[in-house]
Amino acid sequence: MSRDVKYIGMDVHKEAIVIAVLNGDGKLIMESIVETKASSLLQFIHGLRGELHVTWEEGTWAAWLYDLLQPHVQQVLVCDPRRNALLKEGSKSDKVDARKLADLLRTGMVRAVYHGENGLRTLRELARGYQTLSKDLIRVMNRTKALYRGWSIPCGGTQIYAARYREEWLQKIQQVGVRRRAEFLYQELDGLQALRRTLRQELLAESQKHKAVKLLRQVPYIGPIRAARLLALMQTPHRFRSKRQLWTYSGLGIETHDSAQYRYVRGELQRSKKPQQIRGLNQNHNHEMKDIFKGAATRASGGKGPLRDFYVALLAKGMKPEMARLTLARKIAVIVLTLWKKEARFDAEQLKPQAA
């Protein structure tokens, strides 16, 4: 391996970045600490010679660092911190972590986190803001119901949030302080709802600039918001070589565990016939992607159209409803990936009632 190749591990923090540089043989040739500032970091990178490969862990600074360094080095690889088991062993410090990251990069043992489509940055930020506001809105709604239930006031459904019924609900609270707290929660709820409506309009307007949204909207129950979020999260379908990679990324992949698969019988090697042990769906995944596909499957299972027919056919075969919805979610993911890659049109006739 050429000694001109350098592997750079960065342990990134708010005020400083600890950097370790290894050569092709794994020898530490340089350590440095630079300020978390573009000029300082670029000055360090420009002072190195050879083919530069850089890695750091996904986090708050990852997107900024990627855009900053990608034009100046041979390879930038933002790695998944949950996969870096080596960092959990032995002593831990910023310098030790930087060295371990550089060594993991050198040996090809890091799992990359996708950072690639700069043209989608605005859409991605709007989609992230919309999702955050939606979560905040749900939290406030839950807190409002919890307040009423905490004082033994039953409150089912959504009427409790409607402006026209609020005074009626507030009159049920006898304690002045508790009523005042409920009024503040309603004010917070109104503010979040108004802000989300504004952000929704901007998100949809931005998504219309990308032709992929029209392809995704063809899929039943992939509406404008789901299409915009899918585009922001996936960015490009070509990062997934197969449907199984997309399933795993979306938390729809099935994990199997197997051991002692081979044995010798009369001197001949044979594969064991015992079935694989299924351990459920994979845990390390993008939760928003899973929410989109399972949400679409849930709506489709109770609606009309070819996806509903697909779901009913699975039930007719004796499949349990929860497994049928999972299979439908996997099928929707496959349709999305296929249409997007081929830039084709959705054809309900090609939707066959087999397992996804």
C-alpha positions in Angstrom: 0.0 0.0 0.0 1.3 3.4 -1.0 2.7 5.6 1.8 1.3 8.6 -0.1 -2.2 7.6 1.2 -3.1 9.1 4.5 -6.1 8.2 6.6 -7.4 11.0 8.8 -9.7 10.4 11.8 -11.4 13.4 13.4 -13.0 13.5 16.9 -15.3 16.6 16.5 -16.4 18.8 19.3 -18.0 22.2 19.7 -14.8 24.1 20.2 -12.0 21.9 18.9 -11.4 19.0 16.6 -8.8 16.3 17.5 -7.1 14.9 14.4 -5.1 11.7 13.9 -3.3 10.9 10.6 -2.1 7.4 9.8 -0.1 6.2 6.8 -1.0 3.2 4.6 0.8 0.9 7.1 -1.2 2.1 10.0 1.6 4.1 11.6 0.6 7.3 13.4 2.5 10.1 11.6 0.7 13.2 12.9 -1.7 14.4 15.6 -3.1 17.8 15.9 -5.9 19.8 17.6 -7.5 22.6 15.6 -10.3 25.0 16.3 -13.7 24.1 15.0 -13.6 26.7 12.4 -13.4 26.4 8.6 -10.2 28.4 8.1 -8.3 26.4 10.7 -9.4 23.1 9.4 -8.7 23.9 5.7 -5.2 25.2 6.7 -4.5 21.8 8.3 -5.8 19.8 5.3 -3.9 21.9 2.8 -0.7 21.3 4.8 -0.9 17.6 4.1 0.4 15.9 1.0 -0.8 12.7 -0.8 -4.1 11.0 -1.2 -6.3 12.0 1.8 -9.1 9.9 3.2 -11.1 11.5 6.0 -13.7 10.2 8.5 -15.6 11.4 11.5 -18.8 10.3 13.2 -22.3 11.4 12.3 -23.5 14.2 14.5 -24.3 17.9 14.8 -21.3 19.1 12.7 -21.4 16.3 10.1 -23.2 18.1 7.3 -21.1 21.3 7.6 -17.9 19.3 7.7 -18.9 17.2 4.7 -19.6 20.3 2.5 -16.4 22.0 3.7 -13.9 19.1 3.2 -15.4 17.1 0.3 -13.9 19.3 -2.5 -10.4 19.2 -0.9 -9.8 15.4 -0.2 -9.9 12.2 -2.1 -12.6 10.6 0.1 -14.9 11.8 2.9 -16.7 9.1 4.8 -19.1 10.1 7.6 -19.5 7.0 9.7 -22.3 5.5 11.8 -21.3 5.8 15.5 -23.5 2.9 16.5 -21.4 0.6 14.3 -18.0 1.6 15.8 -17.6 -1.1 18.4 -13.9 -0.6 18.5 -14.3 2.8 20.1 -16.1 1.2 23.1 -13.0 -1.0 24.0 -10.1 0.1 26.2 -9.3 3.6 27.3 -11.2 6.5 25.9 -10.1 10.0 25.1 -10.3 12.4 22.2 -6.9 11.4 20.8 -7.6 7.7 21.2 -11.0 8.0 19.5 -9.4 9.9 16.6 -6.7 7.2 16.1 -9.3 4.5 16.2 -11.4 6.2 13.6 -8.5 6.6 11.3 -7.6 2.9 11.8 -11.1 1.8 11.1 -11.1 3.9 7.9 -7.8 2.4 6.8 -9.0 -1.2 7.3 -12.4 -0.6 5.7 -14.3 -1.3 8.9 -16.6 1.8 9.0 -20.2 2.0 7.9 -20.9 5.1 5.9 -23.8 7.5 6.6 -25.1 9.0 3.3 -24.2 12.6 2.6 -24.5 13.4 -1.1 -27.2 15.5 -2.7 -26.4 19.1 -2.2 -29.2 20.2 -4.5 -31.7 18.9 -2.0 -30.4 20.7 1.1 -33.3 23.2 1.2 -35.9 20.5 0.9 -34.1 18.4 3.5 -34.0 21.2 6.0 -37.7 22.1 5.5 -38.7 18.4 5.8 -36.7 18.1 9.0 -38.3 21.2 10.4 -41.8 19.9 9.5 -41.1 16.6 11.2 -39.8 18.3 14.3 -42.8 20.6 14.5 -45.1 17.6 14.1 -43.5 15.9 17.0 -43.7 19.0 19.1 -47.4 19.3 18.3 -48.1 15.8 19.3 -46.3 16.3 22.6 -48.4 19.4 23.4 -51.6 17.5 22.5 -50.5 14.6 24.8 -49.7 17.0 27.6 -53.1 18.7 27.3 -54.9 15.4 27.6 -52.7 14.3 30.4 -53.6 17.5 32.3 -57.4 16.7 32.1 -56.9 13.1 32.9 -54.7 14.0 35.9 -57.8 15.7 37.4 -60.1 12.8 36.5 -61.7 14.5 33.5 -62.3 11.9 30.7 -61.2 13.3 27.3 -61.2 11.0 24.3 -61.1 12.0 20.6 -60.0 15.3 19.2 -62.8 17.6 20.3 -60.7 18.8 23.3 -58.3 20.6 20.9 -61.0 22.4 18.8 -61.2 26.1 19.4 -65.0 26.2 19.5 -65.1 23.7 22.4 -62.2 25.0 24.5 -64.2 27.2 26.8 -66.5 24.3 27.6 -63.5 22.1 28.4 -61.8 24.7 30.5 -65.0 25.1 32.6 -64.6 21.5 33.7 -61.4 22.4 35.5 -62.2 23.7 39.0 -58.7 24.7 40.1 -57.6 28.2 38.9 -53.9 27.3 38.5 -54.6 24.2 36.5 -57.1 26.0 34.2 -54.5 28.7 33.6 -51.9 26.0 32.7 -54.4 24.5 30.2 -54.9 27.9 28.6 -51.1 28.2 28.1 -51.1 24.8 26.5 -53.8 25.8 24.1 -51.8 28.9 23.2 -48.8 26.8 22.5 -50.9 24.4 20.4 -52.3 27.3 18.3 -48.8 28.6 17.7 -47.4 25.3 16.6 -50.4 24.6 14.3 -50.0 28.0 12.6 -46.3 27.5 12.2 -46.7 24.0 10.8 -49.2 25.2 8.2 -46.8 27.8 7.0 -43.9 25.3 6.9 -46.1 22.8 5.1 -46.8 25.3 2.3 -43.1 26.0 1.9 -42.2 22.3 2.0 -44.7 21.5 -0.7 -43.6 24.4 -2.9 -40.0 23.4 -2.6 -40.8 19.7 -3.4 -42.5 20.7 -6.6 -39.1 21.8 -8.0 -38.0 18.2 -8.1 -39.4 15.8 -10.8 -39.0 12.8 -8.5 -42.0 14.0 -6.4 -44.3 13.4 -9.4 -43.0 9.8 -9.7 -43.6 9.2 -6.0 -47.0 10.7 -6.0 -48.2 8.0 -8.4 -48.0 5.4 -5.7 -51.4 5.1 -3.9 -51.3 6.6 -0.4 -48.0 8.4 -1.0 -49.4 11.9 -0.7 -47.6 15.2 -1.2 -46.1 15.3 2.3 -45.0 11.7 2.2 -43.5 12.2 -1.2 -41.6 15.3 -0.1 -40.3 13.5 3.0 -39.3 10.5 1.0 -37.3 12.6 -1.4 -35.6 14.5 1.4 -34.7 11.3 3.3 -33.7 9.0 0.4 -32.3 11.8 -1.9 -31.6 9.3 -4.7 -32.8 5.7 -5.3 -29.5 4.7 -6.7 -27.9 4.5 -3.2 -29.9 1.3 -2.7 -28.7 -1.5 -4.9 -31.6 -3.8 -4.1 -35.0 -3.8 -2.4 -33.5 -5.6 0.6 -31.1 -2.7 1.2 -34.0 -0.3 1.3 -36.0 -2.6 3.6 -33.1 -2.7 6.0 -32.6 1.0 5.9 -36.3 1.5 6.5 -36.5 -1.0 9.4 -38.5 -3.5 7.3 -35.7 -6.0 7.0 -36.0 -9.4 8.8 -33.0 -10.4 10.9 -32.2 -14.1 11.0 -29.6 -15.8 13.2 -28.1 -19.1 12.3 -25.2 -21.2 13.6 -23.6 -24.7 13.0 -24.8 -24.6 9.4 -22.5 -27.3 8.1 -21.6 -30.8 9.2 -19.7 -33.9 7.9 -21.8 -37.1 7.2 -19.7 -40.1 6.2 -16.9 -37.9 5.2 -19.0 -35.6 3.1 -19.8 -31.9 3.8 -23.5 -31.3 4.1 -25.5 -28.2 4.9 -27.8 -28.4 8.0 -31.5 -28.6 7.2 -32.6 -26.8 10.4 -34.5 -23.6 9.7 -33.1 -20.2 10.3 -34.1 -18.5 13.5 -36.0 -15.3 12.8 -35.3 -12.5 15.4 -37.8 -9.9 14.1 -37.2 -6.6 12.2 -33.8 -5.0 12.2 -33.4 -2.4 15.0 -30.7 -0.1 13.4 -32.7 1.9 10.9 -34.1 5.2 9.8 -37.3 5.6 11.9 -38.8 8.3 9.7 -38.6 6.0 6.7 -40.3 3.2 8.6 -43.0 5.7 9.7 -43.7 6.7 6.1 -44.0 3.2 4.7 -45.9 1.7 7.6 -48.2 4.8 7.7 -49.0 4.4 4.0 -49.6 0.6 4.5 -52.0 1.3 7.4 -54.0 3.8 5.4 -54.0 1.4 2.3 -55.2 -1.6 4.4 -58.3 0.3 5.4 -58.9 2.1 2.2 -59.7 1.2 -1.4 -57.7 0.4 -4.5 -55.1 -2.1 -5.7 -53.0 -2.0 -2.5 -56.1 -2.8 -0.4 -56.8 -5.7 -2.8 -53.2 -6.9 -2.2 -53.7 -6.7 1.6 -57.0 -8.6 1.4 -55.4 -11.3 -0.7 -52.7 -11.8 2.0 -55.4 -12.2 4.7 -57.2 -14.7 2.5 -54.0 -16.8 2.5 -54.2 -17.0 6.3 -51.6 -14.3 7.1 -52.1 -12.4 10.3 -53.2 -8.7 9.9 -50.0 -7.3 11.4 -47.8 -9.4 9.1 -50.0 -8.5 6.1 -49.5 -4.8 6.9 -45.8 -5.3 7.2 -45.7 -7.2 3.8 -47.8 -4.4 2.3 -45.3 -1.8 3.6 -42.5 -3.8 2.1 -44.4 -3.9 -1.2 -44.9 -0.1 -1.2 -41.2 0.4 -0.6 -40.4 -1.8 -3.6 -42.8 0.1 -5.8 -41.3 3.4 -4.7 -37.8 2.2 -5.4 -38.7 0.7 -8.8 -40.7 3.6 -10.1 -38.1 6.1 -9.0 -35.1 4.2 -10.5 -36.8 3.5 -13.8 -38.7 6.8 -13.9 -41.7 4.6 -14.9 -45.5 4.9 -14.3 -47.4 3.0 -11.7 -49.3 0.0 -13.1 -51.8 -1.7 -10.8 -51.9 -4.7 -13.1 -48.3 -5.5 -12.1 -49.2 -5.6 -8.4 -49.5 -9.4 -7.8 -50.7 -10.8 -4.5 -47.5 -12.5 -3.6 -45.2 -11.8 -0.6 -43.1 -8.7 -1.0 
